[in-house]
Amino acid sequence: MKAPTEMLLLIQALLCPIELRCPATGAPGVHGEVTWGKVNGELPYAYSILQGILYLKDVKRMDEGIYKCTIRTDSGLATVTHVHLKVSDFVPLFGGDDYMELKPLTDEQWSDINVKISFKPKSPNGLLLYTERQNENDSDEIVNYLSIGLKNGRVIFRYNIGAGSAELVSTYPIVMDEWHKIEISNQPSQATLLVDEDDAVEQDNYYFNTGEGISSIINIAGAKNKTTMERSTFEQPFIGTITSLTISDEVVDFGENTMAKSANVQKDTACSLRLCQHNSICIPTNVHNGFICDCSTAKGYEGEFCERKILKCNDGRKEITCDPGTCEYRSDGTQFCRCPIGRYGDRCQLLESEDDIDSIQFNGETSYIVLPKSKTLRNFSLKVEIEPRSTNDQLLAYQASDYNPKRASYLALAIRQGKFVYLYSSSDGNIEIESDEVQTNVSYHLDLKRFGNRAEVRINGTKIPTRGKLSTFLPGTNLFIGGVPSGITVNRRIGGAASFKGCISKIVLHGKNINLAEILKKSSHDVTVCKPQEIQEEEDFHMPFIWTTPIPTTRTTIRITTSKYPRVKSVERGEEMVDEVETTDTRTLPQERIKPTPCTGEDCTVQCTPDMCGDHGECEVINGTDIVCSCRDYYDVKPIEHAAKFDGKAFIVFSIDDFPHLTSEHEESLSLRFKTSSSSGYRNIADVYCIEKVPLHLIFWQGQPIGTPLKGDDYMSIGLSDGHLVFSYELGGGASQLISTETVNDDREHHLQIRRKGRDGKMIIDEGAPIKGSSYGIVAMLNVDSDVYIGGVPDLDSMTGGLHEENFVGCIGDIILNGVKMDLMANAIDGQNVKPCDQWMAKKRWSRNKKYR
């Protein structure tokens, strides 16, 4: 029998009950006895029919198919209708008092542990997964265990693989009610925790033995008994959805692979969010997002979410030219332009001879290019050089958490009301940043960066002021440049979302140049080669701006000169005098004054241009003829992941999220290594003890935000006074100062450990005797709102209230905040003038007992 083409579609998760109602029931004149059958098959074993309704108990994969309902009237006539049943995966939703049990890990899986979990939490605390191996002769003795869960929003992986309990903690807290991905591995040499593909924490294993004992069941989201829950080391079950679990590259089927589950476990409701576009079918599935989209009912659309309109070069109503090519059909019925030799592009609009493409043109209507989705927005960088042909509202770049325009978080660059606009939305709120008015036929260099929860926008090298911090979201869409495909709708805050009209000559994503020729061939739509405009005589013109990216070390010379065209770099040595600045592979300039050729006239005023101080440089005009370049971040010839050199003008900034102060009940810890020969000028230690405000060389600072002068507010500080270390903190009742008796400015490496719990503090130097102290008053909570500054601050007087007079000079490395080791490049959200510490370039190994070797 041929299946009907149109029928009622029902979707039910595996092992869940369902009711099938006859579609014709209740229709005028249709009444009588109801019978059910299955097309091309038998009715399931466990079924019942009550008042014409077909009941299926705990549906299985084999129950999927088309069911026929027949209503036979007293006159003998029959009305036949059909119901199509799809059986989907079971995606569990846990309410905080639930659990699931899976079969135990095999000996082979214990020997090479690899687990991936995708989930969407609603609470910052809870158990995700726990399993153990028990002693064969004593079931109360736990030989090995794995425990994964959340504590205060951070992912924690605890385990014992034969050497005692160990723990890995994610660097960043995760966002509630968003999809996240965890991957853990534990091998004989190393344990690793990876969160959302960018937050990686590693730890060496010095002993590995998982071959003994009896493996027990895997507990998911909770445990059946209280004893197992306590052994998991997490206090409460998980609340939220676990969409996918993969063990040793095998995806767990939460329906068929489940040994037992509590009665309260519900099925997830992600499909109710309507993330599948254009009337496509949402099917719950054990994948990262918890569902897939079936585009069979979304006529003319394709893509992960059925969001993209299928290209049609001839749909019978409107023929779109293929230029010299022909419109043909694929085997699946879709159409494409077959291009003749020497032509390529989705419309055959490009010539093969144009492989060396300097600029691409967008038509302002249907043009766009598609880049892969970013793994993270925590460290995001996008740079484009554009030349607008219109100032109407238009989209320059767009990426979102999903394709639902009403609820999705998003990041966008646009032209709106004649101005460049940066727009960002996450679960914390929205930010919009506007520039000055845009001019047509003028080149602009747009530079967007995100560090942690902060953003930085630069236009032609000038930083646009930004305020506020919003959490990151996990990208769920591609990164679209110049527009979006037909069918995709963006959030209304962004505006009309018309395609960009103009030319783009440079795209740099995460520090890598995008090959425009390759993009045109593979990932573009209605984009052509941009022909340069003719430069009229006696008019100023602008040469293409070249962004720098890390390449093998070379010697490069930047020449700055003045002429009739002050924005054009000289490329020849004539008789004119020029100054040279040497740069290295990352094109950062030393902080020094650059003097152009003396001259007279209006054109002699020096201006900062985007390329004058390199990709990571700050340019500042001192007067009409002098500028100063400062390294804005912390880039140099060598990496500084582990140790950095500070010259009194440098600093590194970590987010407040890396060192929060949430309660006075828990002990906070900080440790670092340093070496210095500097001194603040005091001649004896008695001076240090006798004055109330101690001028210090600043090593560590956390106080109030920039722009808020320190006037009796809380702070935490580490500094150097006459060679003595001073650890100080103010909680509101009077500052505590812990001062070392020995000097440490001997140009030798020293190890500093700081502990604080409430009012009580402790300082340990080089494993020596602890120096203890307490702050005054009864207040025990540290209330600071600023980020963490290492080595210095931008404004000593205002930010530290005169407590510090100079920034640090020397080397600082191996910084650990609350047990989490900081990468001085990857974890930092800002910095200036920091260079590698040559004496500390050898990477130290970090073992689980927190000793260096």
C-alpha positions in Angstrom: 0.0 0.0 0.0 1.3 3.4 -0.9 1.6 5.8 2.1 -0.5 8.9 2.0 1.4 12.1 1.3 -0.4 14.3 3.9 -1.2 13.1 7.4 -1.1 14.0 11.0 2.5 13.8 12.4 3.1 12.8 16.1 6.5 12.6 17.7 7.1 10.7 21.0 10.3 10.0 22.8 11.6 6.4 23.3 10.0 4.5 26.2 7.3 7.1 26.7 3.5 6.3 26.4 1.4 8.0 23.6 -2.2 8.3 22.5 -3.2 8.1 18.9 -6.5 9.7 18.1 -8.3 9.2 14.9 -8.2 12.4 12.8 -11.7 11.9 11.4 -13.3 11.6 14.9 -15.8 14.4 15.4 -16.1 15.3 11.7 -19.7 16.0 10.6 -21.5 12.8 9.8 -18.6 10.6 10.7 -19.4 8.2 13.6 -19.2 4.5 14.2 -16.9 1.7 15.2 -13.1 2.6 15.2 -10.5 0.1 14.2 -6.7 0.6 14.0 -4.0 -1.0 12.0 -0.4 -0.3 11.0 0.6 0.2 7.4 3.1 -2.5 6.3 3.3 -4.0 9.8 1.5 -5.3 12.9 0.3 -3.3 15.8 2.8 -3.2 18.7 2.6 -5.9 21.3 1.5 -3.7 24.2 -1.4 -1.7 22.9 -5.0 -1.1 23.8 -8.0 0.7 22.2 -10.4 2.6 24.4 -13.2 4.7 23.0 -11.5 4.7 19.6 -8.2 5.9 21.0 -5.1 3.8 20.4 -2.8 3.6 23.4 0.8 2.6 23.1 2.8 1.9 26.2 6.5 2.7 26.3 7.0 3.1 22.5 10.1 1.5 20.9 12.0 2.2 17.7 10.1 -0.6 15.9 6.8 1.2 16.7 7.6 4.0 14.4 5.5 4.2 11.2 2.1 5.0 9.7 -1.0 4.0 11.5 -4.4 3.6 9.7 -7.6 4.6 11.5 -10.9 3.3 10.0 -14.3 4.5 11.1 -17.1 2.2 9.8 -20.6 3.7 10.0 -23.9 1.7 10.4 -24.6 2.2 6.7 -21.4 0.3 5.8 -19.4 3.3 4.6 -15.8 3.7 5.9 -13.7 6.7 6.5 -9.9 6.1 6.5 -7.4 8.5 7.9 -3.7 8.1 8.8 -1.3 9.1 11.6 2.4 9.2 11.2 4.3 8.3 14.4 8.0 9.2 14.8 9.9 7.8 17.7 12.6 10.1 18.9 15.5 9.9 21.3 14.7 10.4 25.0 16.4 13.7 26.2 16.0 13.8 30.0 15.1 16.8 32.0 16.0 16.6 35.7 14.1 18.5 38.4 16.6 18.2 41.3 15.4 15.0 42.9 15.9 12.6 40.0 18.5 10.1 38.7 19.3 7.7 35.9 21.5 4.6 36.0 23.6 3.3 33.1 25.6 0.1 32.8 29.1 0.2 34.4 32.3 1.2 32.6 34.3 -1.7 31.1 37.9 -2.4 32.2 39.0 -1.0 28.8 37.0 2.3 29.3 38.6 2.7 32.8 42.1 2.3 31.4 41.5 5.3 28.9 38.7 7.5 30.3 37.0 9.7 27.8 33.6 11.2 28.6 31.7 14.0 26.8 28.6 15.6 28.3 26.3 18.2 26.7 23.9 19.9 29.1 21.8 22.9 29.9 21.8 23.8 33.6 19.2 25.7 35.6 21.1 25.6 38.9 24.8 26.4 39.5 25.2 23.3 41.8 24.6 19.7 41.1 26.0 16.2 40.2 26.2 15.3 36.5 27.9 11.9 36.6 29.3 9.6 39.2 30.7 6.1 39.0 33.2 4.0 41.0 35.1 0.7 41.4 34.8 -1.1 44.6 37.1 -3.5 46.4 36.1 -7.1 45.5 36.3 -8.2 49.1 35.0 -5.0 50.7 32.2 -3.1 48.9 32.6 -0.1 51.2 36.2 0.5 50.0 36.2 2.6 46.9 39.3 1.9 44.8 38.6 4.4 41.9 35.9 6.9 41.2 34.9 9.6 38.7 32.7 12.5 39.7 31.6 15.4 37.5 29.4 18.2 38.5 28.8 21.9 39.2 29.7 24.0 42.2 29.0 27.7 42.2 28.7 27.7 38.5 32.1 26.1 37.8 32.6 22.6 36.4 34.5 20.3 38.7 36.0 17.0 37.8 37.0 14.9 40.9 38.6 11.5 40.6 40.8 8.8 42.1 42.7 6.7 39.6 44.9 5.0 42.2 46.9 7.8 43.7 44.2 9.4 46.0 41.6 12.0 45.3 42.4 14.8 42.8 40.4 17.7 41.4 40.2 19.8 38.3 38.1 23.1 38.3 37.1 25.1 35.2 38.7 28.5 35.0 35.4 30.3 34.2 31.9 29.8 35.6 29.3 28.8 33.0 26.1 30.6 32.2 22.8 29.1 33.4 20.1 28.1 30.9 22.5 27.9 28.0 23.9 24.8 26.3 27.4 23.7 27.4 29.8 21.0 26.5 32.3 19.2 28.8 35.0 16.7 27.8 37.1 14.9 30.3 39.9 12.5 29.7 42.1 10.6 32.2 45.0 8.7 30.9 48.1 7.3 32.6 50.1 10.5 32.0 47.5 13.3 32.4 44.0 14.3 33.3 42.2 17.0 31.3 39.0 19.0 31.7 37.7 20.9 28.7 34.7 23.2 29.0 32.9 24.7 25.9 36.0 23.8 23.7 38.1 26.7 25.1 38.5 26.4 28.9 41.1 23.7 29.4 42.6 22.6 32.7 45.3 19.9 32.8 47.0 18.0 35.6 49.8 15.4 35.5 49.2 11.9 36.8 52.2 10.4 38.6 50.4 7.1 39.3 47.6 5.4 37.4 45.9 2.1 38.4 42.3 1.4 37.4 42.6 -2.3 36.8 41.4 -3.6 40.2 38.0 -3.8 41.8 34.4 -4.2 40.6 33.0 -1.5 38.4 29.6 -0.2 39.5 26.7 1.5 37.7 27.0 5.0 36.2 24.8 7.5 38.1 23.5 10.4 36.0 22.2 13.7 37.6 21.8 12.1 41.0 21.8 8.8 42.9 19.2 6.3 44.2 20.6 6.2 47.7 22.0 8.9 50.0 25.3 7.0 50.6 26.3 7.1 46.9 25.3 10.8 46.6 27.6 11.6 49.5 30.5 9.6 48.0 30.1 11.7 44.8 31.3 14.7 46.9 28.4 16.9 45.4 25.7 17.9 47.8 22.7 18.0 45.5 21.4 16.4 42.3 21.6 18.2 38.9 18.7 20.5 37.8 18.4 20.9 34.0 18.7 19.0 30.8 21.5 16.5 29.8 21.2 16.3 26.1 24.0 14.1 25.1 26.5 11.7 26.8 29.4 10.0 24.9 31.6 7.5 26.6 34.7 6.3 24.7 33.2 7.7 21.4 30.0 5.8 21.9 26.8 7.9 22.2 24.6 6.8 25.0 21.0 6.3 24.1 19.1 7.5 27.2 16.1 5.4 26.2 17.5 2.0 25.3 20.8 2.1 27.3 19.1 3.2 30.6 19.0 0.4 33.3 16.8 2.4 35.7 15.5 5.9 36.3 13.4 7.7 38.8 9.7 8.2 38.0 10.1 12.0 38.0 12.5 12.3 35.1 10.8 14.3 32.3 11.5 14.7 28.7 13.1 17.9 27.6 11.0 20.7 26.0 13.7 22.3 23.7 11.4 21.9 20.7 8.9 24.3 22.3 11.5 27.1 21.8 10.7 26.9 18.0 14.4 26.9 17.0 13.7 25.0 13.8 12.8 27.6 11.2 10.2 27.8 8.4 7.7 25.2 9.7 10.4 22.5 9.8 10.0 19.5 12.2 11.9 19.5 15.5 12.9 16.0 16.6 14.4 15.5 20.1 17.8 13.8 19.7 20.8 13.0 21.8 23.0 15.6 20.3 24.5 18.8 21.8 21.4 21.0 21.4 19.0 18.2 22.2 17.3 18.2 18.8 17.7 18.2 15.1 15.5 19.9 12.4 13.8 17.9 9.6 13.6 20.3 6.7 11.3 18.0 4.6 8.3 20.2 5.5 10.2 23.5 5.1 9.8 23.8 1.4 12.7 25.6 -0.2 14.9 25.8 2.9 18.0 23.9 4.1 20.7 24.1 6.9 21.1 22.9 10.4 18.0 24.8 11.5 16.3 24.9 8.0 17.2 28.6 8.1 18.8 29.0 4.7 16.8 29.4 1.5 17.8 26.9 -1.2 19.4 28.5 -4.3 17.0 28.3 -7.3 18.2 29.7 -10.6 14.9 29.0 -12.2 11.7 28.3 -10.2 9.2 28.9 -13.0 8.3 32.4 -11.8 11.6 34.2 -11.6 14.7 33.3 -13.5 18.1 34.3 -11.9 20.8 34.5 -14.4 23.8 32.1 -14.3 25.7 34.6 -16.5 27.3 32.3 -19.2 26.5 29.2 -17.2 23.4 27.0 -17.3 20.8 26.1 -14.6 20.8 22.4 -13.8 19.2 20.0 -11.2 21.0 17.8 -8.7 19.7 14.3 -7.8 17.9 15.6 -4.8 16.0 18.1 -6.9 17.9 21.2 -5.9 19.2 23.6 -8.6 22.7 25.0 -9.2 24.5 27.0 -11.9 26.9 24.9 -13.9 29.7 27.2 -15.0 31.8 27.0 -18.2 35.6 26.7 -18.1 37.2 29.8 -16.7 34.2 30.8 -14.5 33.1 30.0 -10.9 30.9 31.3 -8.2 27.3 30.6 -7.3 26.2 32.7 -10.3 29.3 32.0 -12.5 30.1 35.7 -11.9 33.8 35.2 -11.2 36.8 34.6 -13.4 39.3 31.9 -12.6 42.0 34.3 -13.7 41.2 36.5 -10.8 42.8 34.3 -8.1 44.7 37.2 -6.6 41.7 39.1 -5.3 42.4 42.2 -3.2 38.8 43.2 -2.5 35.3 41.8 -2.8 32.1 43.7 -3.5 28.6 43.3 -1.9 25.5 44.5 -3.7 23.5 45.7 -0.8 20.7 43.3 -1.5 21.6 39.6 -1.5 25.3 39.4 -0.9 27.0 37.6 2.0 29.8 35.3 2.9 29.7 32.5 5.5 32.5 31.7 7.9 32.6 28.8 10.4 31.0 29.3 13.8 33.4 30.4 16.5 34.3 27.9 19.2 34.1 30.7 21.8 33.5 34.4 22.3 35.7 34.5 25.4 38.8 35.2 23.2 37.3 36.6 20.0 38.9 38.8 17.3 37.5 40.1 14.1 39.1 42.8 11.8 37.7 44.0 8.5 38.7 46.7 6.1 35.6 48.1 4.4 34.7 50.9 2.0 30.9 51.6 2.3 29.1 52.8 -0.8 26.0 53.7 1.2 25.2 54.8 4.8 21.7 53.2 4.8 21.1 50.6 7.6 23.1 47.4 6.7 24.7 44.4 8.4 28.5 44.0 8.5 28.9 40.9 10.7 26.6 38.7 12.7 26.8 35.6 14.9 24.2 34.3 17.4 23.5 31.5 19.8 20.8 30.2 17.6 18.5 31.3 14.7 15.5 32.3 16.8 15.6 36.2 16.5 13.5 36.8 19.6 15.5 34.8 22.2 19.0 34.3 20.7 22.0 36.0 22.2 24.0 37.7 19.4 27.1 39.7 18.4 26.9 42.1 15.5 28.5 45.0 13.7 26.3 47.1 11.6 25.7 50.5 10.1 22.6 52.1 11.6 21.4 55.6 11.1 24.6 56.5 9.4 26.9 55.3 12.2 28.9 52.2 12.9 27.3 50.2 15.7 28.6 47.3 17.8 25.7 45.3 19.3 26.0 42.5 21.9 23.3 40.6 23.8 23.6 37.8 26.3 21.7 36.5 29.3 23.1 39.5 31.3 21.6 42.2 29.1 22.4 44.3 26.0 25.2 46.7 24.9 25.2 49.1 22.0 28.2 51.2 21.0 28.1 53.8 18.3 30.8 55.6 16.4 30.9 58.9 14.6 29.0 59.3 11.3 30.1 57.1 8.4 31.2 58.6 5.1 30.8 56.8 1.8 33.8 55.8 -0.5 36.2 56.1 2.5 38.1 53.1 3.8 37.5 52.1 7.5 39.4 49.6 9.6 37.1 47.9 12.1 38.7 46.0 14.9 36.5 44.0 17.4 37.9 42.0 20.2 36.4 40.3 23.2 38.5 39.5 26.3 36.5 37.4 28.8 33.4 39.4 29.5 34.7 42.6 28.0 34.7 44.0 24.5 37.0 46.5 22.7 36.0 48.2 19.5 38.4 50.3 17.4 37.7 52.2 14.2 40.8 53.4 12.3 42.9 52.7 15.3 40.8 54.8 17.7 39.2 53.1 20.6 35.5 53.6 21.0 34.6 53.9 24.7 32.9 50.8 26.1 31.4 50.2 29.5 29.9 47.2 31.2 30.7 43.5 31.1 28.3 40.9 29.7 28.9 37.1 29.9 29.8 35.2 26.8 27.4 32.8 25.0 28.2 29.7 23.0 27.9 30.4 19.3 25.2 28.3 17.5 25.3 30.0 14.1 27.8 30.6 11.5 29.6 33.9 11.4 28.1 35.9 8.6 29.9 38.8 6.9 28.2 41.4 4.9 24.7 40.0 5.3 22.7 36.9 6.0 21.1 34.3 3.7 17.5 34.7 2.7 15.3 33.1 5.4 17.4 34.1 8.4 15.9 36.9 10.6 18.1 38.8 13.0 17.0 40.5 16.2 15.1 43.7 15.6 17.5 45.7 17.7 20.1 45.3 14.8 17.8 47.1 12.4 16.8 46.3 8.8 19.6 43.8 8.3 20.1 44.7 4.6 23.2 43.3 3.0 26.3 45.5 3.1 26.8 47.7 0.0 30.4 48.4 -0.7 33.8 46.6 -0.7 35.7 44.5 1.8 39.4 44.2 1.2 40.6 42.5 4.4 39.1 40.0 6.9 41.2 38.7 9.8 39.5 36.2 12.1 41.2 35.2 15.3 44.5 36.5 14.0 44.3 34.6 10.7 43.9 36.2 7.3 40.9 35.0 5.3 41.7 34.1 1.7 39.2 36.1 -0.2 39.6 34.0 -3.4 38.9 30.8 -1.5 35.9 32.3 0.2 34.4 33.4 -3.1 34.7 29.9 -4.4 33.3 28.1 -1.4 31.3 30.3 1.0 29.8 33.3 -0.7 26.6 34.4 -2.4 26.2 37.2 -4.9 29.7 38.5 -4.2 31.9 39.8 -7.0 35.4 41.2 -7.3 35.6 44.9 -6.3 37.3 47.1 -8.9 39.4 49.9 -7.3 38.1 53.4 -8.0 40.3 55.8 -10.0 42.2 58.3 -7.8 41.8 61.8 -9.1 44.7 64.1 -9.2 45.4 66.5 -6.3 43.0 64.5 -4.0 44.1 62.7 -0.8 43.8 59.0 -1.1 44.2 56.1 1.3 46.4 53.0 0.8 45.0 49.7 2.0 45.8 49.1 5.7 47.8 46.0 6.5 47.0 44.2 9.7 49.8 42.2 11.2 49.6 38.6 12.3 52.2 36.3 13.9 54.7 35.0 11.3 58.3 33.7 11.4 60.6 36.4 12.9 61.5 39.0 10.3 63.1 42.5 10.3 60.5 45.1 9.3 60.9 48.8 9.0 58.0 51.3 9.4 58.8 54.7 7.9 56.9 57.8 9.0 57.1 60.9 6.9 55.1 64.0 6.1 54.1 65.0 2.6 51.2 66.3 0.7 49.5 63.0 1.4 50.1 62.5 5.1 48.1 59.2 5.3 50.3 57.4 2.7 53.4 55.5 3.9 56.6 56.2 2.0 58.0 53.1 0.4 61.2 54.6 -1.0 64.2 56.4 0.5 64.5 59.7 -1.3 66.5 62.7 0.0 63.9 63.3 2.6 64.7 62.4 6.2 62.7 59.5 7.8 62.8 57.8 11.2 62.8 54.0 11.4 61.3 51.7 14.0 62.2 48.0 14.1 59.5 45.5 14.8 59.4 41.8 15.2 57.1 39.0 14.2 54.0 40.4 16.0 54.7 44.0 14.9 54.7 45.6 18.4 56.7 48.8 18.8 58.8 49.8 21.8 57.6 52.7 23.8 59.6 55.5 22.4 59.1 58.9 20.8 59.0 59.1 17.0 60.1 62.4 15.4 59.1 63.1 11.8 61.0 65.4 9.5 60.7 69.1 10.6 58.6 71.1 8.2 56.2 74.0 8.1 52.7 74.3 6.9 49.2 72.9 7.7 50.2 69.4 6.5 52.9 68.9 9.1 50.7 68.0 12.1 51.3 64.3 13.0 48.2 62.1 13.3 47.8 58.6 14.7 46.9 56.1 12.0 45.8 52.5 12.5 49.1 51.0 11.4 51.5 53.4 13.0 52.0 51.5 16.3 51.3 48.0 15.1 48.4 45.7 15.8 48.8 45.7 19.6 50.0 49.3 20.0 48.5 52.4 21.5 49.3 55.6 19.6 49.2 58.9 21.4 49.9 62.4 20.0 52.2 64.3 22.3 52.4 67.6 20.3 52.3 68.6 16.7 55.4 66.6 15.8 55.7 63.8 18.4 53.8 60.6 19.0 54.3 57.8 21.6 53.7 54.1 20.9 52.9 51.8 23.9 52.3 48.1 23.7 48.6 47.8 24.5 48.5 44.1 25.3 51.3 41.9 26.3 52.8 40.8 22.9 56.4 40.4 22.1 58.8 38.1 20.3 58.4 35.3 22.8 55.4 33.9 24.6 54.7 34.9 28.2 52.2 32.3 29.3 54.0 31.6 32.5 56.2 34.6 33.5 56.3 38.2 32.5 58.7 41.2 32.9 57.4 44.5 34.2 59.2 47.8 33.7 57.3 50.1 36.0 54.8 51.0 33.2 53.4 47.6 32.6 50.5 45.6 34.0 48.3 42.6 33.3 44.6 42.4 34.1 42.6 39.3 35.0 38.8 39.4 35.3 37.1 39.7 38.7 35.5 36.4 37.8 38.9 34.7 38.2 39.2 35.9 41.8 35.7 36.5 43.2 35.0 37.1 46.9 31.6 35.5 47.4 31.7 34.7 51.1 33.7 35.2 54.2 33.4 31.6 55.2 35.8 30.1 52.7 39.5 30.5 52.6 40.9 32.3 49.5 44.3 31.6 48.2 46.8 33.4 45.9 50.3 32.4 45.0 53.0 33.6 42.6 56.7 33.7 42.0 58.7 36.9 41.6 62.2 38.3 41.4 63.3 41.9 41.7 66.1 44.2 42.7 64.0 47.3 43.1 63.4 49.2 46.4 61.1 52.0 47.4 63.9 53.8 49.1 63.4 53.1 52.8 66.6 52.6 54.7 65.4 50.5 57.6 62.4 48.4 58.5 61.4 50.6 61.4 60.1 53.2 58.9 57.8 50.6 57.4 56.1 49.9 60.7 55.9 53.5 61.8 53.9 55.1 59.1 50.2 54.6 58.2 50.5 54.8 54.4 53.4 52.9 53.0 54.7 53.8 49.5 54.9 50.5 47.8 56.0 49.0 44.5 52.7 47.4 43.5 52.7 43.6 42.8 49.0 42.8 43.1 45.9 45.1 43.4 42.2 44.5 43.6 40.0 47.4 44.7 37.3 49.6 43.1 36.6 50.1 39.4 38.5 52.6 37.2 37.1 56.0 37.7 36.1 55.4 41.3 38.7 56.9 43.6 39.7 54.8 46.6 38.4 56.7 49.7 38.1 54.3 52.6 36.8 51.5 50.3 37.8 47.8 50.5 40.9 46.6 48.7 43.5 43.8 48.7 47.1 44.6 48.0 50.6 43.1 47.8 53.6 45.4 47.4 57.3 45.9 48.1 58.6 48.5 50.5 62.3 48.9 51.0 62.7 45.3 49.9 60.1 43.9 52.4 56.9 42.3 51.2 53.7 43.9 52.5 50.3 42.1 52.2 47.4 44.5 53.1 43.7 44.3 52.9 40.8 46.6 54.1 37.4 45.2 54.9 35.9 48.4 56.3 37.0 48.5 59.9 40.7 49.2 59.5 43.4 47.7 57.2 45.6 44.8 58.1 49.3 44.8 57.1 51.4 41.7 57.1 55.1 42.6 56.6 58.0 40.3 56.0 61.0 40.5 58.3 63.5 39.6 55.5 64.1 41.6 52.3 63.3 39.9 49.0 64.8 42.4 46.5 67.9 40.4 46.0 67.3 39.5 42.3 66.5 35.9 43.2 63.4 33.9 42.6 60.9 33.9 45.6 57.7 32.0 46.1 54.8 33.9 47.8 51.7 32.3 49.2 48.7 34.3 50.5 45.7 33.0 52.4 42.7 34.9 53.7 39.6 33.8 55.4 37.4 36.6 56.6 39.4 39.0 58.8 42.4 36.6 59.2 45.3 36.6 56.7 48.5 34.7 56.3 51.6 35.2 54.2 54.2 32.5 53.5 57.5 33.3 51.7 59.7 30.5 50.3 58.1 27.8 52.5 59.1 29.8 55.6 57.2 30.4 58.8 53.7 31.9 58.2 53.2 35.7 58.9 49.7 36.1 60.3 47.5 39.1 61.0 43.9 40.3 61.1 42.0 43.3 60.0 40.3 45.6 62.5 36.5 45.8 63.2 33.9 43.1 62.9 33.4 43.1 59.1 34.7 39.9 57.4 33.6 40.3 53.8 35.9 41.8 51.2 33.7 44.0 48.9 35.8 44.9 45.8 34.4 45.5 42.3 37.5 45.9 40.2 39.4 43.3 38.2 42.7 41.9 39.3 45.8 43.9 38.4 49.3 42.3 38.4 52.5 44.4 38.3 50.8 47.8 38.2 47.7 49.9 37.5 47.0 52.6 34.9 46.5 55.3 37.6 48.3 54.7 40.8 47.2 57.8 42.7 43.5 57.5 42.0 43.1 53.7 42.0 45.2 53.0 45.1 44.4 56.2 47.0 48.2 56.9 47.4 48.9 53.5 49.0 51.2 52.7 46.1 53.6 55.2 44.5 55.2 53.0 41.8 54.4 50.0 39.7 56.5 46.8 40.0 59.9 46.4 38.3 61.0 42.8 37.8 59.5 39.4 36.9 56.3 37.8 38.0 55.2 34.3 37.1 53.2 31.1 37.9 50.2 33.0 39.2 47.6 30.8 40.9 44.2 32.3 42.0 42.1 30.0 44.3 44.0 26.9 43.0 43.6 27.8 39.3 46.8 28.6 37.4 46.6 31.6 35.2 47.9 31.7 31.6 49.3 35.3 31.4 48.1 35.5 27.7 45.0 33.4 27.4 43.4 34.3 30.7 44.3 38.0 30.7 41.6 40.4 29.6 43.9 43.5 29.2 47.4 44.6 29.7 50.1 47.0 28.6 53.9 47.0 27.9 54.4 43.5 29.3 57.4 41.5 28.0 58.7 38.0 28.5 61.0 37.4 31.4 64.1 35.8 29.7 65.2 34.2 32.9 61.9 32.3 33.2 61.3 31.1 29.7 61.6 27.4 30.6 58.1 26.0 31.3 57.7 24.4 34.7 55.6 21.3 35.1 52.6 21.4 37.5 51.9 18.1 39.3 48.9 17.3 41.3 50.6 17.7 44.7 51.3 21.3 43.7 55.1 21.1 43.7 57.4 22.3 41.0 59.9 20.0 39.4 
